[in-house]
Amino acid sequence: MVTHVLVAVHVDTGEHDEAGSLRARVVALEESGVHALTFAPGPGGGLTALEAAAFAAAWTERVGLVAVVNPVHAEPFHVSNQLSSLDRVSRGRAGWWLDVVDDAAHARAHGTEPVGSEGPDALAQDVAEVVEAARLLWDSWEDGALVADGATGRFLDTERVRHVDFVGRRFSVKGPALLPRPPQGHVPVLARAVWADATAPEVTVVDADEPVDGPAVLDVPVAADRRLVTDAVERVVGRLARSATVAQSAGQRPERPGPLLVRLVPDRSEDAWDAVGQVLSALRARGLVEPPPEPGLTLRDLLRLERPPGRSGTTGPAPTGDGRATGRTHATTTGARA
């Protein structure tokens, strides 16, 4: 049976919108040996995912910190810089979970219409373009571009910082990014299987029966109910057994080419946190869970993902300023651009 299982726990920032509460929660979860945390505001609001993850970075040193961020209507320049900042302050532990929301309420908040109203392929294209623009911005600084040599007074190798000049259907980004390339090269992108073709995520979020190559995330709801705790454990075990069976029937080794990240999602009751501990203990008792992460490992290390090489630009060095320019048009006319 597959044994390379990592455990993540979801943190509802609305339940922990005070510094003391959030700090206590993330510290306790890291001490419990979980491998990653995901952050998102709950129904009642709360800190943004990026705010909570950045705060958690100051109080943790081993656990991965994954911000659940909606790419729809997002400004990729700002999102990419925020994720790059999170990766830097966490020393390479940042992740980006794509939470694709395109309803009328969300669109109104951005003064526009749902992207999907423009056609069945519009939403997938928009999500893919936001992710691609973010990755291009991360690569707009080559590794080694930041010199910071006090002896020579040389701060930056301008030949290694380039414009992006990305033009999408609904926005354009000039670049370069505000910050040097993230420690992980690219912040790992996690997305549900339905977006896999559009975004090429490094980690695919799957249901129990969905086949997938490479690292995958299985969401497991957790509630303070003994029967549901047992069900949660059996769901994970069943997923692992099916993966091994499929691999063996195809003549492959039973090991997955990447880890299975089991994300435990507690309901909004305080007792659910005890249930999270019970599920984690039960999985450990079966010998399924990898040891707690060690200090110094990146999220890519935990997920067995290679650090991607940078893509060199083609439009020449950046200007002496920050060089950024980004705009998003919300016009629905075909071909409208910022």
C-alpha positions as CSV (number, residue, x, y, z in Angstrom):
1,M,0.0,0.0,0.0
2,V,1.1,3.6,-0.7
3,T,2.7,5.0,2.5
4,H,3.8,8.5,1.4
5,V,1.0,10.5,3.0
6,L,1.3,14.1,4.1
7,V,-1.4,15.7,6.2
8,A,-2.7,19.3,5.9
9,V,-5.3,21.0,8.0
10,H,-7.5,23.8,6.9
11,V,-7.7,26.9,9.1
12,D,-10.8,29.1,8.9
13,T,-9.4,32.6,9.5
14,G,-12.8,33.9,10.6
15,E,-12.6,31.7,13.7
16,H,-9.1,32.9,14.4
17,D,-9.1,36.6,13.5
18,E,-7.3,37.6,16.7
19,A,-3.6,37.3,16.8
20,G,-3.5,35.2,19.9
21,S,-6.0,32.7,18.6
22,L,-4.4,32.3,15.3
23,R,-0.9,32.0,16.8
24,A,-2.0,29.3,19.2
25,R,-3.7,27.3,16.5
26,V,-0.9,27.3,14.0
27,V,1.8,26.6,16.6
28,A,-0.3,23.7,18.0
29,L,-0.8,22.2,14.5
30,E,2.9,22.4,13.7
31,E,3.8,20.7,17.0
32,S,1.3,18.0,16.1
33,G,3.4,17.1,13.1
34,V,1.1,18.1,10.2
35,H,2.9,19.0,7.0
36,A,0.9,21.9,5.7
37,L,-1.8,24.4,6.6
38,T,-4.3,26.0,4.3
39,F,-5.9,29.4,5.1
40,A,-9.1,31.0,3.9
41,P,-11.8,33.3,5.4
42,G,-14.9,31.5,6.5
43,P,-18.5,32.5,5.9
44,G,-18.1,35.2,8.6
45,G,-15.1,36.8,7.0
46,G,-11.8,37.2,8.8
47,L,-8.2,37.8,7.7
48,T,-7.5,37.2,4.1
49,A,-5.7,33.9,3.3
50,L,-2.4,35.8,2.5
51,E,-2.6,37.8,5.7
52,A,-3.1,34.8,7.9
53,A,-0.4,32.7,6.1
54,A,2.1,35.6,6.4
55,F,1.3,35.9,10.1
56,A,1.7,32.2,10.6
57,A,5.1,32.3,9.0
58,A,6.4,34.3,11.9
59,W,5.4,31.6,14.4
60,T,6.3,28.5,12.5
61,E,9.4,27.1,10.9
62,R,8.5,23.7,9.3
63,V,4.9,23.5,8.2
64,G,3.8,24.5,4.6
65,L,1.6,27.6,4.4
66,V,-0.9,27.5,1.6
67,A,-3.1,30.5,0.8
68,V,-6.5,29.8,-0.7
69,V,-6.8,32.7,-3.3
70,N,-9.4,33.2,-6.0
71,P,-7.7,34.0,-9.4
72,V,-11.0,35.2,-11.0
73,H,-10.8,39.0,-11.4
74,A,-7.5,39.0,-9.5
75,E,-4.7,41.4,-10.4
76,P,-1.9,39.0,-11.2
77,F,0.8,41.5,-10.5
78,H,-0.4,42.0,-6.9
79,V,-1.2,38.3,-6.3
80,S,2.2,37.2,-7.6
81,N,4.0,39.7,-5.5
82,Q,2.0,38.8,-2.4
83,L,2.7,35.1,-2.9
84,S,6.4,35.8,-3.5
85,S,6.5,37.8,-0.3
86,L,4.9,34.9,1.6
87,D,7.5,32.5,0.1
88,R,10.3,34.7,1.2
89,V,9.2,35.4,4.7
90,S,8.4,31.7,5.2
91,R,11.7,30.6,3.7
92,G,10.2,28.6,0.9
93,R,7.0,27.2,2.5
94,A,4.3,29.1,0.5
95,G,1.7,27.5,-1.7
96,W,-1.2,28.8,-3.8
97,W,-4.5,27.0,-3.7
98,L,-6.8,28.1,-6.6
99,D,-10.3,28.7,-5.3
100,V,-12.2,29.5,-8.5
101,V,-15.3,31.6,-7.6
102,D,-17.2,33.3,-10.4
103,D,-20.6,34.1,-9.0
104,A,-22.6,37.4,-9.3
105,A,-21.8,38.6,-5.8
106,H,-18.0,38.2,-6.4
107,A,-18.3,39.9,-9.7
108,R,-20.2,42.9,-8.2
109,A,-17.5,43.4,-5.6
110,H,-15.1,44.0,-8.5
111,G,-17.5,46.1,-10.5
112,T,-18.0,43.7,-13.3
113,E,-19.9,40.7,-14.6
114,P,-19.1,37.0,-14.0
115,V,-16.4,35.9,-16.5
116,G,-18.4,32.7,-17.3
117,S,-21.2,34.8,-18.8
118,E,-18.9,35.5,-21.8
119,G,-18.9,31.8,-22.8
120,P,-18.0,28.3,-21.6
121,D,-14.3,28.7,-22.2
122,A,-13.9,32.2,-20.8
123,L,-13.5,31.3,-17.2
124,A,-10.9,28.6,-17.9
125,Q,-8.9,31.0,-20.1
126,D,-9.1,33.7,-17.4
127,V,-7.8,31.4,-14.7
128,A,-5.0,30.1,-16.9
129,E,-3.9,33.6,-17.9
130,V,-3.7,34.8,-14.2
131,V,-1.6,31.8,-13.3
132,E,0.6,32.1,-16.3
133,A,1.1,35.8,-15.7
134,A,2.1,35.1,-12.1
135,R,4.6,32.5,-13.1
136,L,6.1,34.9,-15.7
137,L,6.4,37.6,-13.0
138,W,8.2,35.1,-10.7
139,D,10.6,34.5,-13.6
140,S,11.1,38.1,-14.4
141,W,14.0,38.1,-12.0
142,E,16.6,35.5,-12.9
143,D,18.3,33.7,-10.0
144,G,21.3,35.8,-8.9
145,A,19.8,39.1,-10.2
146,L,20.1,40.5,-6.7
147,V,23.8,41.2,-6.1
148,A,23.7,43.4,-3.0
149,D,27.5,43.8,-2.9
150,G,28.5,46.4,-0.4
151,A,32.1,46.4,-1.4
152,T,31.4,47.4,-5.0
153,G,28.2,49.3,-4.4
154,R,26.4,47.1,-6.9
155,F,22.9,46.2,-5.9
156,L,21.3,44.7,-8.9
157,D,22.3,43.0,-12.1
158,T,19.8,44.7,-14.5
159,E,20.6,42.3,-17.3
160,R,18.8,39.6,-15.2
161,V,15.6,41.6,-14.6
162,R,13.3,41.8,-17.5
163,H,9.8,42.9,-18.6
164,V,7.0,40.4,-18.8
165,D,4.9,42.1,-21.5
166,F,2.1,39.7,-21.0
167,V,-1.2,40.5,-22.8
168,G,-4.2,38.4,-22.0
169,R,-7.8,38.6,-23.0
170,R,-8.8,40.7,-20.0
171,F,-5.6,42.2,-18.6
172,S,-2.0,43.1,-19.4
173,V,1.1,43.0,-17.3
174,K,4.3,44.8,-18.0
175,G,6.4,43.8,-15.1
176,P,8.9,43.0,-13.8
177,A,8.0,41.8,-10.3
178,L,8.7,43.9,-7.3
179,L,10.8,41.2,-5.6
180,P,13.5,38.7,-6.6
181,R,12.5,35.3,-7.7
182,P,10.8,33.3,-4.9
183,P,13.0,30.8,-2.9
184,Q,11.0,28.0,-4.5
185,G,11.3,29.5,-8.0
186,H,7.6,29.2,-8.5
187,V,5.1,29.0,-5.6
188,P,3.5,25.6,-6.0
189,V,0.0,25.8,-7.4
190,L,-2.7,23.5,-6.2
191,A,-6.0,23.3,-8.1
192,R,-8.9,21.0,-8.6
193,A,-8.8,18.5,-11.4
194,V,-11.3,20.4,-13.5
195,W,-8.7,23.2,-13.9
196,A,-5.7,20.9,-14.5
197,D,-5.6,21.4,-18.3
198,A,-6.0,25.2,-17.9
199,T,-3.4,25.9,-15.2
200,A,-1.0,22.9,-15.2
201,P,-1.1,22.8,-11.4
202,E,1.8,21.0,-9.7
203,V,-0.7,19.4,-7.2
204,T,-4.2,18.3,-8.2
205,V,-7.1,18.3,-5.8
206,V,-9.1,15.2,-6.4
207,D,-12.1,13.3,-5.2
208,A,-11.7,9.8,-3.7
209,D,-12.0,8.0,-7.0
210,E,-10.3,10.4,-9.4
211,P,-7.1,9.0,-11.0
212,V,-4.2,11.4,-11.2
213,D,-0.5,11.3,-11.8
214,G,1.8,13.2,-9.5
215,P,1.1,14.8,-6.2
216,A,-2.6,15.0,-5.3
217,V,-4.7,16.5,-2.5
218,L,-7.7,14.6,-1.0
219,D,-10.1,16.7,1.0
220,V,-11.5,15.0,4.0
221,P,-14.3,16.7,6.1
222,V,-13.9,16.2,9.8
223,A,-16.6,16.6,12.5
224,A,-16.8,15.9,16.2
225,D,-18.6,12.6,15.7
226,R,-16.8,9.2,16.3
227,R,-18.5,7.6,13.3
228,L,-17.5,10.5,11.1
229,V,-13.9,10.3,12.4
230,T,-13.8,6.6,11.4
231,D,-15.3,7.4,8.0
232,A,-12.6,10.0,7.5
233,V,-9.9,7.5,8.2
234,E,-11.5,4.9,6.0
235,R,-11.8,7.3,3.1
236,V,-8.1,7.9,3.1
237,V,-7.3,4.2,3.4
238,G,-9.7,3.5,0.6
239,R,-8.1,6.1,-1.7
240,L,-4.6,4.6,-1.0
241,A,-5.8,1.1,-1.7
242,R,-7.4,2.0,-5.0
243,S,-4.3,3.9,-6.1
244,A,-2.2,0.8,-5.4
245,T,-4.6,-1.5,-7.2
246,V,-4.7,0.7,-10.3
247,A,-0.9,1.0,-10.4
248,Q,-0.4,-2.8,-10.0
249,S,-3.0,-3.6,-12.7
250,A,-1.1,-1.3,-15.1
251,G,2.2,-3.1,-14.3
252,Q,3.6,-0.2,-12.3
253,R,5.1,-0.1,-8.9
254,P,2.4,0.5,-6.2
255,E,4.1,3.7,-5.0
256,R,2.7,7.0,-6.3
257,P,4.9,9.2,-8.4
258,G,4.1,11.9,-5.9
259,P,2.7,12.1,-2.4
260,L,-0.9,12.1,-1.4
261,L,-1.7,15.2,0.7
262,V,-4.7,14.6,2.9
263,R,-6.3,17.8,3.9
264,L,-8.5,17.6,7.0
265,V,-11.2,20.3,6.9
266,P,-12.8,20.6,10.4
267,D,-16.3,22.0,10.7
268,R,-16.9,25.2,12.7
269,S,-17.3,23.5,16.0
270,E,-14.5,23.6,18.6
271,D,-14.8,19.9,19.2
272,A,-13.9,19.3,15.6
273,W,-10.3,20.2,16.4
274,D,-10.2,17.2,18.8
275,A,-11.5,15.1,15.9
276,V,-8.7,16.4,13.7
277,G,-6.2,15.0,16.3
278,Q,-8.0,11.7,16.4
279,V,-7.9,11.3,12.6
280,L,-4.2,12.2,12.5
281,S,-3.5,9.7,15.4
282,A,-5.5,6.9,13.6
283,L,-3.6,7.4,10.3
284,R,-0.3,7.4,12.2
285,A,-1.3,4.2,14.0
286,R,-1.7,2.5,10.6
287,G,1.7,3.6,9.6
288,L,0.4,5.8,6.7
289,V,1.8,9.2,7.6
290,E,5.2,10.6,6.9
291,P,7.3,11.9,9.8
292,P,6.8,15.6,10.7
293,P,8.6,18.0,8.4
294,E,12.1,19.0,9.3
295,P,13.2,22.6,9.5
296,G,14.8,24.0,6.3
297,L,12.6,22.0,3.9
298,T,10.5,23.9,1.4
299,L,7.0,23.0,0.4
300,R,8.4,21.7,-2.9
301,D,10.7,19.4,-0.9
302,L,7.7,18.0,1.0
303,L,5.7,17.5,-2.2
304,R,8.7,16.0,-4.1
305,L,8.6,18.8,-6.7
306,E,11.6,20.0,-8.5
307,R,12.5,23.7,-8.3
308,P,11.6,25.0,-11.9
309,P,14.3,26.7,-13.9
310,G,13.6,30.3,-14.7
311,R,12.5,31.4,-18.1
312,S,14.6,34.2,-19.5
313,G,12.8,37.2,-20.9
314,T,13.1,38.4,-24.5
315,T,12.4,42.1,-24.2
316,G,15.5,43.5,-22.6
317,P,16.4,44.8,-19.2
318,A,14.0,46.5,-16.9
319,P,14.1,50.3,-16.4
320,T,15.7,51.8,-13.3
321,G,12.4,52.1,-11.5
322,D,10.2,49.2,-10.4
323,G,8.9,49.0,-13.9
324,R,5.5,47.7,-13.1
325,A,2.4,48.2,-15.1
326,T,-0.7,46.2,-14.7
327,G,-4.3,46.8,-15.7
328,R,-7.4,44.7,-16.0
329,T,-10.3,45.5,-18.3
330,H,-13.7,44.3,-17.3
331,A,-15.3,45.1,-20.7
332,T,-17.1,42.2,-22.2
333,T,-16.4,43.1,-25.8
334,T,-14.2,40.7,-27.6
335,G,-10.5,41.5,-27.6
336,A,-10.8,44.3,-25.0
337,R,-7.4,44.9,-23.3
338,A,-6.0,47.2,-20.7
